[in-house]
Amino acid sequence: MGQVVNGVDDAVMEPGLPPEGRFYPGFNPRRVTADGLTIDYDVAVTLRDGLTIYADIYRPAGVEGPLPAILLWSAYGKHYRWPEPVRRLFTQNAEVSEYAPIEAQDPLTWCPLGYAIVVPDPRGINASEGDATAWSPQEGDDIHDTIEWIAAQQWSNGKVGMGGASYFGIVQWFAGATRPPHLAALMPYDGMSDLYREIVAHGGIPNSGFIGFWNAQTRNSRNRAENWLTAMELHPFFDDYWQSKVPTVERIDVPTYVISCWSDHAVHTRGSLSAFNRLGTGQKWLEVHGRNKWARMYTPESTRRQVAFFDRFLKGIPNEVDDWPKVRLEVREGIEVGEERAEAEWPLARTVYTPLYLDAANLSLDPAPVSTESVVAYDAATGEAGFSHVFERDTELTGYFKLKLWVEAEGADDMDLFAAVQKLDAAGELVNFYYITRFKFGHAAHGWLRVSHRELDAAKSTPWQPYHPHQREERLKPGEIVPVEIEIWPSSTLFRAGEQLRVVVTGSDPFPPSEEPGVAIALHPVTRNAGRHVIHAGGRYDSHILLPVIPG
């Protein structure tokens, strides 16, 4: 294990992947005018340590300035576009031009509205000098320097914002925390803010499927680059290395428009909402929907709101943003079915946290504590246990859930638990939702826990959101029955009278087999499960789920 310096562990720095074949046309500084755009390719930007990175700059043709700028920063490379047929499949046929970086604003849309778009290759990516790190203090400093470089250009009005989704959103937390003097606004779209808990190891269960995929996307370097799979092996617990990937969003002091979705469980949902709560700025807005995030991002209505936000803070134009509610969220009923409404805060202050108790004998969820002790067991590799409750009246669940279980492992010294909150309609049919943005086999909410990681941080936990330090293991002894608290990621779902809430606990991802392209990134292929899982409920064992009920 190497020393962690400025968020970089030298032991996880390995030879990068050559950028050829990922849309990179090669280093070629030039100016091109086409499609109403003036494009300067491979413009040199010098960082504070003397290294040079290269950026492409898009401006409206014939306009010398002054222009506000939107910085789009990711390790994918500034020439990486939506490939076909991925664009059609992932964005639901959204209209984006050949100039649009994947998951980010389209210069062909934004430049005619009076903006410059700046898209760099970060340190170590493609022709940019140095070694590539991701979501590190080093990257935050590099973005700081780039923002100040942009503000000093002759065509700039001195105001810079940041945009884009996923990687483009995550880095905004790190950049904003450095407080660049000319940073005027942030618009992170689905940006996780705790890499270990939200992507690397859900509840302590390694997420190697997704990490292997992302590893291949972020290491396009002729030099060295961080290897996430190596990092998972060298740092199985939350330590200084993973702490360096947690941005200090409390330092962010510029207007911030956070856009997220309930449909990105296992990637961005938890971190986007957590970062919103922790933001230091008082000028912050949150929007949460339940749709495909890429399709939503490019809709006319979403684009209109994005433009209004940047017009307000990069151009200084008073507009609707001054009257925006602090929170706008969608209450879902199913895929593509839901209603948006305004709220004053997150989580909702009027939430009534309501327990439903597990009855293992009847496989039910009861409003009152169950007096009789009972158990249910299932095969750890192939089985599941499900507990159901039928709502007598329309019930909205919006916020954080917690599942407390008393569990025992038969034939193993550890357990990997996968929890799903499901919605069943009045006919008993499962209602699916989006999962990892585009897969249509998701449930209303998801949670995970490796039982050996069950230790709680009492200071950081709340009654509705347990916080696990993930700094050591506590393996199980034969016959030992232990309490565990499973964090269920936040969501918003409306259950009509006669519909069911079902809590499923299993030893693997609770999805049917799927042929969908890329489905491997939704799975956790390696678990510690063996033998049988036993759930104890009733009497001494207060197994229950805590629901975020919204009155009226």
Protein Blocks (a to p, Z undefined) as FASTA:
>chain_A
ZZdeehiafklpccdddfehplpabjadddddeehiacdehiacddfkopacddddddde
hiabjcdddddddfkbpkbccddfklmmmnnopacdfklcghiacfklmmmnopacdddd
dehiajbgcjddehifklmmmmmmmmmmmmmpmkbghiacdedehjlmmmmmmmmmnopa
klcbdcdehiafbfklmmmmgghiacfklmmmmmmmmmccfbdcddfklmmmmmmbccfk
lmmmpccfklpccdcdddddfklghilmmmmmmmmmmpmbfbdcddddfbdfklmmmpmk
lmmmmmmmmmmmmnopacfklmgcfbdcdddfbehiacddddfbdcdfklccddddddfk
lopacfbdcfbdcdddddfklgccddddddfbdcddedjdddddddddehiabdcddddd
ddddfkopacdddeehlackbcfbdcdddfklmpccfklpcfklccdeklaccdddehia
cddddddddddddddehiacdddddfbdcbdcdfbehklmmpcfbccbehjadddeehjl
lcdcdddddeZZ
